[in-house]
Amino acid sequence: MKTAYLFPALLFLYIIIFMTGIPNLKRCVLPAHSACSRSLGRIDALIMAAVTLLYAGVAFTALGNTNSPESFMPMWGESVEFEFEEETQLSKAMLFSGVGEGSYSFEGSADGQSWFELGQYEQNYVSVFKWNETVLFCDALVSHVRVTGQGAVYLGELVFFDRENCPVSILSAPAALCDEQQLVPARSNFLNSTYFDEIYHARTAWEHLNDVRPYEVSHPPLGKLILSLGMLFFGVTPFGWRFMGAFLGCLMLPLIYIFAKKLFGGRTVPTLCSIVLASDFMHFVQTRIATIDTYAVFFILLMYLCMYLFVSCEDSPGSGRALLFLALSGIFFGMGAASKWTAIYAGAGLAVIWALYWIVNRRLGIKIFLKNAAFCLVFFVAVPALIYYLSYFAYGTAAGMKGPGMFFSREYAQLVLDNQSFMFNYHSGLVAEHPYSSRWYQWLLNIRPILYYLEYFNDGTRSSFGAFVNPLLCWAGLLCLPLLIYTAIFRRDKTAAFILLGYLAQLVPWMPIGRLTFEYHYFPCTVFLVLALGYVFKLVRLHSRHWKLYLGSFAAVSLLLFVMFYPAVSGMVVDNAKASAILGWLPTWPF
């Protein structure tokens, strides 16, 4: 038997032992409380700061290079010449490609008068913000190279190499293409170039900053606008386009602590929930890639937290504090929906929670219900629609519209409507195949991770990482759900029902969908798995004499697994054979 298969067996054994700490079902209900009364103190702040700072130290390490070519030259049918300090025989060129699709042709000359072909490079959509290499076929000495671009392409830097693989010194050339020669890497990798869907989202963020018509229009704009803030602060660099995701990934830790504090009280359970989230592979990988899922999940957490503060508040639902929580939930819903449509699934869950709240509290009367319903129409329909509509301003400026008046123009409204039609048709009619695709029922058991990056080296080592859930969170969290179902239905536990509805709102909509899906679509569900575990942690804390052993061991195992799988979630270079022997827990895991 493969050595790696022993690890999941041992983990299952541990999970079973942990589950024995759950009290008798007759006692599986949490005491009623008001979330508003569970305020945060100085010690809570210290705990949140400690966990967040420790995580940030890991998350921002090797996030990406902080220096990349940032001056781009449009090469739309343009020819530029490079003159070398001395004649040389070329072997290849490395290009840092900007946005656009097209090609470059290379010609060489010994005197700058007679030219012959050296090679060609095709820049397609996957080449954006990457160091790309092209071979130059040159048997003669050259002192000049002419590069001609075709198509609407931008070029950031161009470095030539001789037969000894040394960069060639340039005497004269366009400044934008030779002012950052020292940044050329030994090879292209995830630290200095885009990978996976960053080729779409980092590109679109740059286009929004530069009033260029966006290439990727299959998702709403707000996520890419937030992503562009990192590029605005830290430049068009891998660190820049990944910064905001990693930053919000850090902020999710105090957020989950606050959420758990309001749900369960105390400090032990909130601390453990933040540790479990901090050591989750999906959270770590997904927040360090420049895609928009992080922003949707961040706003989903906020909208559910605010809704919980509303439904659990002791004040009247018409009070200022209760209405503030409800309004904030709607605003965050609008921001989530304007980032990615998956947040709309979350909104459906909020609607169910709100409806159940009023069914339970029907004694409050029809008048206050109708007032609250009207309030929700404003903050869950009108305000989100306005946020969504305004988020398209970068589309408008790229189309030549200026000033606040564009929001009232027929052209802007049509632009927004056309994009909704495109997105719906694109996602509903998407037909494609991918070696790492998976269906919703596979997500539940972590069966098919999606591999984002893989590079083999000649010395038998490799660098790779993918998106999947920490097995302890995935499997133990899943086993907690039947308990929550029982307590929600038969014990009328509102906390259990709230967590379940949040989880199911993210999972159920994917069940009938037949289009291409991946395990990262399970990301929103994982934060509710953390809270489901928090529910069990609280029961163990209340009713088990050995709660310190149970809960302490859970935190330790979760952190141990993160350390163990760090190479598979960070791109760390490791021995290929040894890593497979240790990390290949299931035949379908590509590690």
Backbone hydrogen bonds, N-H to C=O, Kabsch-Sander energy under -0.5 kcal/mol:
donor,donor_aa,acceptor,acceptor_aa,energy
5,Y,2,K,-1.3
6,L,3,T,-1.8
7,F,4,A,-1.2
9,A,5,Y,-1.0
10,L,6,L,-2.2
11,L,7,F,-2.4
12,F,8,P,-2.7
13,L,9,A,-2.0
14,Y,10,L,-2.2
15,I,11,L,-2.7
16,I,12,F,-2.4
17,I,13,L,-2.2
18,F,14,Y,-2.9
19,M,15,I,-2.5
20,T,16,I,-1.0
20,T,17,I,-0.6
21,G,18,F,-2.1
22,I,19,M,-1.7
27,R,24,N,-2.5
28,C,25,L,-1.4
29,V,27,R,-2.2
35,A,33,H,-0.5
37,S,34,S,-1.0
38,R,35,A,-1.3
39,S,37,S,-1.5
45,A,41,G,-2.0
46,L,42,R,-2.2
47,I,43,I,-2.5
48,M,44,D,-2.7
49,A,45,A,-2.5
50,A,46,L,-2.5
51,V,47,I,-2.5
52,T,48,M,-2.4
53,L,49,A,-2.6
54,L,50,A,-2.2
55,Y,51,V,-2.3
56,A,52,T,-2.9
57,G,53,L,-2.0
58,V,54,L,-1.0
58,V,55,Y,-0.7
59,A,55,Y,-3.1
60,F,56,A,-2.5
61,T,58,V,-0.7
63,L,60,F,-1.1
65,N,191,L,-3.4
72,F,70,E,-0.7
73,M,155,L,-2.8
75,M,153,V,-3.3
77,G,75,M,-1.8
80,V,147,V,-2.6
82,F,145,V,-3.0
83,E,172,S,-2.8
84,F,143,S,-2.8
85,E,169,S,-1.9
88,T,142,V,-2.3
90,L,88,T,-0.6
91,S,161,F,-2.8
92,K,161,F,-1.0
93,A,134,T,-2.3
94,M,159,V,-2.8
95,L,132,N,-3.1
96,F,157,E,-2.3
97,S,95,L,-0.8
97,S,130,K,-2.1
98,G,154,Y,-2.7
102,G,123,Q,-2.7
103,S,150,Q,-2.1
104,Y,121,Y,-2.6
105,S,148,T,-2.2
106,F,119,G,-3.0
107,E,146,R,-2.2
108,G,116,F,-2.9
109,S,144,H,-2.0
116,F,108,G,-2.0
118,L,106,F,-3.1
119,G,106,F,-1.4
121,Y,104,Y,-2.7
123,Q,102,G,-2.3
123,Q,121,Y,-0.6
124,N,122,E,-0.8
127,S,124,N,-1.8
128,V,125,Y,-0.7
129,F,97,S,-2.1
130,K,97,S,-0.5
130,K,127,S,-1.0
132,N,95,L,-3.5
132,N,130,K,-0.7
134,T,93,A,-2.4
136,L,91,S,-2.1
137,F,118,L,-2.7
137,F,135,V,-0.5
138,C,136,L,-1.1
142,V,88,T,-2.9
143,S,109,S,-2.5
144,H,109,S,-2.3
145,V,82,F,-2.2
146,R,107,E,-2.9
147,V,80,V,-2.9
148,T,105,S,-2.1
149,G,78,E,-2.6
150,Q,103,S,-2.6
153,V,151,G,-2.1
154,Y,99,V,-2.1
155,L,73,M,-2.3
156,G,96,F,-2.9
157,E,96,F,-0.9
158,L,177,L,-1.9
159,V,94,M,-2.5
161,F,92,K,-2.4
162,D,166,C,-2.3
163,R,89,Q,-1.0
165,N,162,D,-1.9
168,V,160,F,-2.7
171,L,83,E,-3.3
172,S,83,E,-1.7
177,L,174,P,-1.6
178,C,174,P,-0.5
178,C,175,A,-1.2
179,D,175,A,-0.9
181,Q,178,C,-0.5
183,L,180,E,-1.8
184,V,181,Q,-1.6
192,N,189,N,-1.1
193,S,189,N,-1.3
194,T,129,F,-1.4
198,E,195,Y,-2.1
199,I,196,F,-1.5
200,Y,197,D,-1.4
201,H,197,D,-2.2
202,A,198,E,-1.6
203,R,198,E,-0.9
204,T,200,Y,-2.4
205,A,201,H,-2.3
206,W,202,A,-2.0
207,E,203,R,-2.4
208,H,204,T,-2.5
209,L,205,A,-1.8
210,N,206,W,-1.4
211,D,208,H,-0.9
212,V,207,E,-2.9
217,V,215,Y,-0.8
222,L,338,A,-1.9
223,G,338,A,-0.5
224,K,221,P,-0.7
225,L,221,P,-2.0
226,I,222,L,-2.5
227,L,223,G,-2.3
228,S,224,K,-1.9
229,L,225,L,-0.6
229,L,226,I,-1.2
230,G,226,I,-0.6
230,G,227,L,-0.9
231,M,227,L,-0.9
232,L,228,S,-2.1
233,F,229,L,-2.1
234,F,230,G,-2.9
235,G,231,M,-1.5
237,T,235,G,-2.2
239,F,65,N,-2.4
241,W,237,T,-2.7
242,R,238,P,-1.1
243,F,239,F,-1.1
244,M,240,G,-0.5
246,A,242,R,-2.0
247,F,243,F,-2.9
248,L,244,M,-2.5
249,G,245,G,-2.0
250,C,246,A,-1.8
251,L,247,F,-2.0
252,M,248,L,-1.6
253,L,250,C,-1.4
255,L,251,L,-1.7
256,I,252,M,-2.6
257,Y,253,L,-1.9
258,I,254,P,-2.5
259,F,255,L,-2.4
260,A,256,I,-2.7
261,K,257,Y,-2.5
262,K,258,I,-2.4
263,L,259,F,-2.1
264,F,260,A,-3.2
265,G,260,A,-0.6
265,G,261,K,-1.8
271,T,267,R,-2.2
272,L,268,T,-2.3
273,C,269,V,-2.7
274,S,270,P,-2.2
275,I,271,T,-2.0
276,V,272,L,-2.5
277,L,273,C,-2.3
278,A,274,S,-2.2
279,S,275,I,-1.8
280,D,277,L,-1.4
284,F,280,D,-2.0
285,V,281,F,-3.0
286,Q,282,M,-2.7
287,T,283,H,-1.5
288,R,285,V,-1.0
289,I,286,Q,-0.7
291,T,289,I,-2.4
296,A,292,I,-1.5
297,V,293,D,-2.5
298,F,294,T,-2.5
299,F,295,Y,-2.1
300,I,296,A,-2.1
301,L,297,V,-2.5
302,L,298,F,-1.8
303,M,299,F,-2.8
304,Y,300,I,-2.2
305,L,301,L,-2.3
306,C,302,L,-2.4
307,M,303,M,-1.8
308,Y,304,Y,-2.5
309,L,305,L,-2.3
310,F,306,C,-1.5
311,V,307,M,-2.7
312,S,308,Y,-1.9
313,C,310,F,-1.0
319,S,316,S,-2.5
323,L,319,S,-2.4
324,L,320,G,-1.9
325,F,321,R,-2.0
326,L,322,A,-2.1
327,A,323,L,-2.8
328,L,324,L,-2.6
329,S,325,F,-2.1
330,G,326,L,-1.9
331,I,327,A,-2.4
332,F,328,L,-2.7
333,F,329,S,-1.9
334,G,330,G,-2.2
335,M,331,I,-2.1
336,G,332,F,-2.4
337,A,333,F,-2.8
338,A,334,G,-1.8
339,S,336,G,-1.2
340,K,336,G,-2.6
343,A,340,K,-1.9
344,I,341,W,-1.9
345,Y,341,W,-0.8
345,Y,342,T,-0.5
346,A,342,T,-1.1
347,G,343,A,-1.7
348,A,344,I,-1.7
349,G,345,Y,-1.5
350,L,346,A,-2.0
351,A,347,G,-2.1
352,V,348,A,-1.8
353,I,349,G,-2.3
354,W,350,L,-2.7
355,A,351,A,-2.4
356,L,352,V,-2.6
357,Y,353,I,-2.1
358,W,354,W,-1.7
359,I,355,A,-1.8
360,V,356,L,-2.5
361,N,357,Y,-1.8
362,R,359,I,-1.0
364,L,361,N,-2.1
365,G,362,R,-1.7
369,F,365,G,-1.3
370,L,366,I,-2.6
371,K,367,K,-1.9
372,N,368,I,-2.1
373,A,369,F,-2.7
374,A,370,L,-2.3
375,F,371,K,-2.2
376,C,372,N,-2.2
377,L,373,A,-2.0
378,V,374,A,-1.4
379,F,375,F,-2.4
380,F,376,C,-2.9
381,V,377,L,-0.6
382,A,377,L,-2.3
383,V,378,V,-3.3
385,A,381,V,-2.1
386,L,382,A,-2.2
387,I,383,V,-2.8
388,Y,384,P,-2.9
389,Y,385,A,-2.5
390,L,386,L,-2.8
391,S,387,I,-1.7
392,Y,389,Y,-1.2
393,F,390,L,-1.6
394,A,391,S,-0.5
395,Y,392,Y,-0.8
396,G,392,Y,-1.7
397,T,393,F,-2.6
398,A,394,A,-1.8
399,A,395,Y,-1.1
400,G,397,T,-1.4
401,M,396,G,-2.6
406,M,403,G,-1.7
407,F,404,P,-1.4
408,F,405,G,-1.3
409,S,406,M,-1.4
413,A,409,S,-1.9
414,Q,410,R,-2.4
415,L,411,E,-2.1
416,V,412,Y,-2.2
417,L,413,A,-2.5
418,D,414,Q,-2.8
419,N,415,L,-1.6
420,Q,416,V,-1.6
421,S,417,L,-1.9
422,F,418,D,-2.3
423,M,419,N,-2.8
424,F,420,Q,-2.3
425,N,421,S,-2.3
426,Y,422,F,-2.9
427,H,423,M,-2.6
428,S,424,F,-2.4
429,G,425,N,-1.7
437,S,434,H,-1.6
438,S,517,T,-2.6
442,Q,439,R,-1.4
443,W,439,R,-1.2
444,L,440,W,-1.1
445,L,442,Q,-0.7
446,N,443,W,-1.1
447,I,442,Q,-2.3
450,I,467,A,-1.7
451,L,449,P,-0.6
452,Y,450,I,-0.6
452,Y,465,F,-1.7
453,Y,465,F,-2.0
455,E,463,S,-2.2
457,F,461,T,-2.6
460,G,457,F,-1.6
462,R,574,V,-2.3
463,S,455,E,-2.5
464,S,567,P,-0.5
465,F,453,Y,-1.9
466,G,568,A,-1.7
467,A,450,I,-2.4
468,F,466,G,-0.6
474,C,470,N,-2.8
475,W,471,P,-2.7
476,A,472,L,-1.9
477,G,472,L,-0.6
477,G,473,L,-1.6
478,L,474,C,-1.4
479,L,475,W,-1.7
480,C,476,A,-1.0
481,L,477,G,-0.8
481,L,478,L,-0.7
483,L,479,L,-0.5
484,L,480,C,-1.9
485,I,481,L,-2.7
486,Y,482,P,-2.4
487,T,483,L,-2.7
488,A,484,L,-2.5
489,I,485,I,-2.2
490,F,486,Y,-2.9
491,R,486,Y,-0.8
491,R,487,T,-0.6
493,D,487,T,-2.5
494,K,492,R,-0.8
497,A,493,D,-2.0
498,F,494,K,-2.4
499,I,495,T,-2.2
500,L,496,A,-2.4
501,L,497,A,-2.5
502,G,498,F,-1.9
503,Y,499,I,-2.2
504,L,500,L,-3.2
505,A,501,L,-2.1
506,Q,502,G,-0.7
506,Q,503,Y,-0.9
507,L,503,Y,-1.1
508,V,504,L,-2.5
510,W,507,L,-1.6
511,M,507,L,-0.6
511,M,508,V,-1.6
513,I,510,W,-0.6
521,H,518,F,-1.8
522,Y,519,E,-2.3
523,F,520,Y,-1.6
525,C,522,Y,-0.8
526,T,522,Y,-1.4
526,T,523,F,-0.6
527,V,523,F,-0.8
528,F,524,P,-0.6
528,F,525,C,-0.7
529,L,525,C,-1.6
530,V,526,T,-2.0
531,L,527,V,-1.4
532,A,528,F,-2.2
533,L,529,L,-2.4
534,G,530,V,-2.0
535,Y,531,L,-1.9
536,V,532,A,-1.6
537,F,533,L,-3.2
538,K,534,G,-2.2
539,L,535,Y,-1.8
540,V,536,V,-2.7
541,R,537,F,-2.7
542,L,538,K,-2.1
543,H,539,L,-2.4
544,S,540,V,-2.2
547,W,544,S,-1.1
549,L,546,H,-0.5
550,Y,546,H,-2.2
551,L,547,W,-2.9
552,G,548,K,-2.1
553,S,549,L,-2.1
554,F,550,Y,-1.7
555,A,551,L,-2.0
556,A,552,G,-2.1
557,V,553,S,-2.8
558,S,554,F,-2.4
559,L,555,A,-2.3
560,L,556,A,-2.5
561,L,557,V,-2.5
562,F,558,S,-1.6
563,V,559,L,-2.3
564,M,560,L,-2.5
565,F,561,L,-2.6
566,Y,563,V,-0.8
568,A,565,F,-1.1
569,V,565,F,-0.7
569,V,566,Y,-1.3
570,S,566,Y,-1.1
571,G,464,S,-1.1
571,G,567,P,-1.1
574,V,462,R,-2.3
576,N,460,G,-2.5
579,A,575,D,-2.5
580,S,576,N,-2.2
581,A,577,A,-1.9
582,I,578,K,-1.4
583,L,579,A,-3.5
584,G,580,S,-1.5
585,W,583,L,-2.2
589,W,586,L,-2.0
591,F,589,W,-1.0
